[in-house]
Amino acid sequence: MPDHERENFDAIGDFTSRWRETEPFGTTWPERNFFSANTTYNSKGRTAVDSCLVRLETTAGYSDGSVRLYDNERFSSEMYHLDFSVRYQRYEFDQVTGALVISGNSSKMGGDYSCAIIPIVTG
């Protein structure tokens, strides 16, 4: 496993540990987590902020570590990357905000981009 993938899994571990004991997750972290999150997407010349449904895959296997943002009025797959992989993007855990920050570079996004995901605590 390449170093950046290992670092990405470390970021996921820090993120899940931070939010494990809060709603919407409760005391267990299911294998396939769906949760609502406040999401901030930054790319060249634009910033978009909205809440959306997120899936974080934490199963052993090919899709382990994948993150999916579900389309809504603000985020569409025509305008943004909504599927992320530990293989192709960089994941970081922001200890101050508790965000999982995913970054990459693509022509679709006009170069560098980042997406910060913070679960919406309901309890």
C-alpha positions in Angstrom: 0.0 0.0 0.0 1.5 3.4 -1.0 2.3 5.8 1.9 -0.4 8.3 0.9 -3.1 5.6 1.1 -1.9 4.6 4.6 -2.0 8.3 5.6 -5.5 8.6 4.2 -6.7 5.6 6.3 -5.1 7.2 9.3 -7.1 10.4 8.7 -10.3 8.3 8.4 -9.5 6.6 11.7 -9.0 10.0 13.4 -12.2 11.3 11.9 -14.3 8.3 13.0 -12.8 8.3 16.5 -13.6 11.9 16.9 -17.3 11.5 15.9 -17.9 7.9 17.1 -19.6 8.8 20.4 -21.9 11.5 18.9 -25.1 11.5 16.9 -25.6 10.6 14.2 -23.3 7.7 14.7 -24.1 6.6 18.2 -21.7 4.2 20.0 -21.0 2.0 17.0 -19.6 2.8 13.6 -21.5 0.8 11.0 -19.5 -0.6 8.1 -21.2 1.7 5.6 -22.0 5.0 7.2 -24.6 7.4 5.9 -24.7 10.7 7.6 -25.7 14.3 7.0 -22.8 16.7 7.0 -22.0 20.4 6.6 -19.7 20.4 3.5 -17.5 23.1 2.2 -16.1 22.7 -1.3 -13.3 25.0 -2.5 -11.8 25.1 -6.0 -10.4 27.7 -8.3 -12.6 30.8 -8.1 -15.5 29.2 -6.2 -16.6 28.1 -2.8 -19.8 26.2 -2.2 -21.2 25.4 1.3 -24.2 23.2 1.9 -25.4 20.2 3.9 -25.6 16.9 2.1 -25.8 13.2 2.7 -22.4 11.5 2.9 -21.4 7.8 2.8 -18.1 6.8 4.2 -17.2 3.2 3.4 -15.3 1.4 6.1 -15.4 -2.1 5.0 -12.4 -4.2 4.1 -12.2 -4.5 0.4 -11.8 -2.5 -2.8 -14.1 0.4 -1.8 -12.7 0.7 1.7 -12.1 4.4 2.4 -14.3 5.7 -0.3 -16.4 8.8 0.4 -19.5 9.8 -1.6 -21.4 13.0 -1.4 -24.9 12.7 -2.7 -26.3 15.2 -5.2 -28.4 18.0 -4.0 -29.4 21.5 -5.2 -25.8 22.8 -4.6 -23.6 19.8 -5.3 -24.1 17.9 -8.6 -21.8 15.5 -10.3 -21.8 17.7 -13.4 -20.1 20.5 -11.4 -18.2 18.7 -8.6 -16.4 15.5 -7.9 -18.7 13.7 -5.5 -16.9 10.4 -5.3 -13.5 10.2 -3.6 -11.0 7.4 -3.1 -8.0 6.9 -0.9 -6.2 5.9 -4.0 -6.7 9.1 -5.9 -7.2 11.9 -3.4 -5.5 13.1 -0.2 -7.5 12.8 3.1 -6.6 14.8 6.2 -8.3 15.1 9.6 -8.6 18.7 10.9 -8.2 18.3 14.7 -9.6 21.8 15.3 -12.8 21.5 13.4 -13.2 17.8 13.3 -13.5 17.8 9.5 -12.4 15.2 7.1 -10.7 17.3 4.4 -10.3 15.7 1.0 -8.1 17.3 -1.6 -7.1 16.7 -5.2 -6.4 18.2 -8.5 -8.4 17.9 -11.7 -9.2 19.8 -14.9 -12.9 19.5 -14.0 -12.4 21.6 -10.9 -9.9 24.0 -12.6 -6.9 22.6 -10.7 -6.6 22.1 -6.9 -9.7 21.5 -4.9 -10.7 20.6 -1.3 -13.8 19.3 0.3 -14.3 19.6 4.1 -16.9 17.3 5.7 -18.2 17.8 9.2 -21.0 15.6 10.5 -24.2 17.4 11.6 -24.6 16.5 15.3 -28.3 15.9 16.1 -28.2 14.9 19.7 
